[in-house]
Amino acid sequence: MSKYRVVRMTLSGRLALILFSAALLGIVAMPWWASQGLIRDVVTLACYIAVAQMWNMLAGYGGIVSVGQQAFVGVSAYAMFVLAQTFGMNPFVAVFVGLIAPAILAVPIYGLLHRLEGAYFAIGTWVVAEALRLVATNMPMLNGGAGMSLRVMTQFSAHERAVASSLLAAALLLVTLGGSYLLLRSRYGIALTAMRDNPVAAASQGVDVGRLRLLIFIATAVGTGFAGAVYFMAQLRITPPSAFDANWANLAIFIVMVGGIGSIEGVLIGAVIYFFADRWFGEYGASYLIVLGLLTLACALYFRGGLWGFWSRWVEAPWFPTRRRLIRQEGENA
Amino acid sequence: MHWIDGIVQGVLLGGLYAQYALGMALMFGVMKIVNVTHGDLVILLALIGISLANVAGLGPWAVLATLVPIGAAIGWLLQRALLNRVVGDDPLPSLIATFGLSIALQNAMLVIWSADTRSLPGGGIQQASISLGPIFIGVLPLIVLICATLLTGGLDAVMRRTRFGRSLRAASADVEAAAMVGVNPRNVYAAATAIAVGILGFAATFQAMRSTVAPADGPFQLIFAFEAVIIGGLGSIWGAFTGAMILGISQAIGFRISPGFGILAGHLVFLAVLAIRPQGIFKRKS
């Protein structure tokens, strides 16, 4: 009989799980208690959290740095617009069907770019995003540079749209945050963490590093694309520069670096900070972005763990515990 | 004749891209890092040059002579203050640090110079051309190409033949072993970045003379430099030059097919090279 047992859940983790579930239910119920403006804000915030968490999974666990995730935002948003507007599919169904596009696209992109070393991989993803923006600009089916409008949404009442937006926002958070949490707690999570810390050592322990990287690249492409489709459904309009906007990469990197890379908690903290910073200081335009850029720089230089890493140095109360701890059994009732 | 003209114009355009790409190839070869502000520094230097021309009344060649040492100083400072802290096996810190700096730099330029596009008056040289039969060759692009060739040859000779070049190659091959035999990596790195950004002084002057610059243009220059380096083969100086030529020709031919297709043609050739010959045109498989 074993004298040790593995403990993963903590009190803080249980409390956070209850709060997280309550928040998701609150989001689903938004049409019955929240204003139009609040719903729009929550949808936007959910998209920031999702895109940032996907970048966090890539860079913080997969060891893959990308500055071109806007490629997947744009591709799935456009896929949704085409399916709904051009082919008359129900737009809420089109959000999910359109996710096939980033999944399919991620395979050749990774296949081509993984041949590049670390930093060059990142710039390579940017080239791909730029190339896709130019393709969209040149494609008559997407109405070129003029972009598309989601006029089919007029067939739904304001309340129906509010219900759909709230459900989509909740689903987005459930898939990206809940999915990451489950993945990190599974045996794949151990493999991912091992790979992040040392890919060579992880491979020597039987982790198929190449395959795992490809899978995480595809999964995060789909998650990022989901956020893109939800975001542009709320916008009702899409153009190539907005769909493939490098600002998606900026905000993901800022959120993850300031909040704390390699933790789900950090993404939540960073996303809330970014959301309010954008709201309060966005009007200062360039000066605001200078501060944002310098903060990202400062985090990379002096503050690698971000706010969550800083906080965790003193308080060990993870909201999303993924660590396994070995506890020695007391007595003989083991 | 249409297509031959396209190739000629592409080679001339490649001369400019080679000046972007040399520094990037040098920095990646020596330190294995990518400086995301590479393109923004071209724009920063160009805007400084344009302001110098307006305020101090400098001609284009005087601007060039000023921008190269300014660029070298900026590069040295950038490496000393920032990049030396993030050089290492993990690509994340250097990439994120320079990515943040790039956003800050673009917006700082926007505050100082506004979003207007500007260019550097060249005193008529922009319009001058010589005709070779039916093909016209601009005098300015020809000067750019000659400059790029001399810079590439010069950098290659420095790398091969001088004591400094030897320490660069040593630091690039094995930084710890190099440090053991008396090479100070921090000084070598600072010198490499100073050279890389100094060369951007040429690129900035010529870019501002032949076309326009605006604060948000940097990322495009970064991408062109990157594509040239990858097409040519990582870390090879003449490879970067050749890659720049191929990129220039692809874009020039793309523009002749359709004006909206030029830049995209460059991206597609880049992706095709990755698919067919990922080690680049020049580098042998290791």
Contacts between the chains, C-beta under 8 A, distances in Angstrom:
chain1	res1	chain2	res2	distance
A	59	B	92	6.3
A	65	B	91	6.0
A	65	B	92	5.5
A	65	B	95	5.5
A	65	B	96	7.8
A	67	B	36	7.8
A	67	B	95	7.6
A	67	B	99	6.4
A	112	B	271	6.0
A	112	B	274	4.7
A	112	B	275	5.8
A	113	B	274	7.2
A	115	B	274	6.2
A	115	B	278	3.9
A	116	B	230	7.0
A	116	B	274	7.5
A	116	B	278	7.8
A	117	B	32	7.1
A	117	B	91	7.5
A	117	B	234	7.5
A	118	B	32	7.6
A	118	B	90	7.8
A	118	B	91	3.0
A	118	B	92	8.0
A	118	B	95	7.7
A	119	B	28	7.7
A	119	B	32	7.4
A	119	B	33	6.0
A	119	B	34	3.9
A	119	B	91	4.1
A	119	B	94	6.7
A	119	B	95	5.0
A	120	B	28	7.3
A	120	B	34	6.3
A	120	B	226	7.3
A	120	B	230	6.8
A	120	B	234	7.5
A	121	B	91	8.0
A	122	B	34	7.3
A	122	B	91	7.2
A	122	B	95	5.5
A	123	B	34	5.8
A	123	B	36	7.7
A	123	B	222	7.2
A	123	B	223	7.2
A	123	B	226	4.7
A	124	B	226	7.8
A	124	B	230	7.6
A	124	B	274	7.6
A	126	B	219	7.5
A	126	B	223	6.5
A	127	B	223	5.6
A	127	B	226	7.0
A	127	B	227	6.6
A	127	B	267	5.8
A	127	B	270	6.3
A	127	B	271	7.7
A	128	B	271	7.6
A	130	B	223	6.3
A	130	B	263	8.0
A	130	B	267	6.4
A	131	B	264	6.2
A	131	B	267	3.9
A	131	B	268	7.0
A	131	B	271	7.1
A	134	B	260	7.5
A	134	B	263	6.2
A	134	B	264	4.2
A	134	B	267	7.0
A	135	B	264	6.8
A	137	B	260	6.6
A	138	B	258	7.8
A	138	B	260	5.0
A	138	B	261	6.8
A	138	B	264	7.0
A	246	B	219	6.9
A	250	B	103	6.0
A	253	B	96	6.2
A	253	B	99	6.3
A	253	B	100	7.7
A	254	B	100	7.9
A	257	B	96	6.0
A	257	B	100	7.8
A	261	B	92	8.0
A	285	B	107	7.9
A	286	B	107	4.1
A	286	B	108	7.6
A	286	B	110	4.4
A	286	B	111	4.9
A	287	B	107	7.3
A	287	B	111	6.5
A	289	B	103	5.9
A	289	B	104	7.4
A	289	B	106	7.8
A	289	B	107	4.2
A	290	B	103	7.8
A	290	B	104	4.8
A	290	B	107	4.6
A	290	B	108	5.4
A	290	B	111	7.3
A	291	B	104	7.9
A	292	B	100	7.9
A	292	B	103	6.5
A	292	B	104	7.8
A	293	B	100	4.7
A	293	B	101	6.5
A	293	B	102	7.1
A	293	B	103	3.3
A	293	B	104	3.2
A	293	B	105	7.4
A	293	B	106	7.9
A	293	B	107	6.8
A	294	B	100	6.6
A	294	B	101	7.7
A	294	B	104	4.9
A	295	B	100	7.2
A	296	B	96	6.4
A	296	B	97	7.9
A	296	B	99	6.7
A	296	B	100	3.1
A	296	B	103	7.1
A	297	B	82	7.8
A	297	B	96	7.8
A	297	B	97	5.2
A	297	B	98	8.0
A	297	B	100	3.5
A	297	B	101	5.0
A	297	B	104	6.8
A	298	B	100	7.7
A	299	B	96	7.6
A	299	B	100	7.7
A	300	B	86	6.8
A	300	B	92	7.8
A	300	B	93	5.1
A	300	B	96	4.1
A	300	B	97	3.9
A	300	B	100	6.4
A	301	B	82	7.2
A	301	B	85	5.8
A	301	B	86	6.9
A	301	B	93	7.6
A	301	B	97	5.8
A	304	B	93	7.3
